[in-house]
Amino acid sequence: MSKPDNAELSARIEATAAQTCVDAAFEASLREQRADDAGYTFLAGGEGCEYYDYCKQHYAKHAQAAAATAAGEGPDGDGGGSAAAAPTGEGSAGPLPAEAGPA
């Protein structure tokens, strides 16, 4: 699985995945609103769906790490939180690699 060649689609997928981690109902709402929109077929198994799944996992993992850090927990939930445990890069979720996931 790799990032779609279409930069606009990749950006849409990343933004949607990031928002889904903030608002779980967002995906269902968007899926319903954009059912006939060719730019959102990744929500229903179309082009980019594997990248979308990867992005959701990526953002969810980093959101959990940020929440644990904010709560004063270490990466292992041991109470040893530190600023170093916080994700870095773009936004609070950290950067996505140029070629995401296994090939």
Summary of the structure (lengths in Angstrom):
residues: 103
radius of gyration: 15.1
end to end distance: 5.1
largest distance: 47.8
contacts: 266
relative contact order: 0.18
helix: 55%
strand: 0%
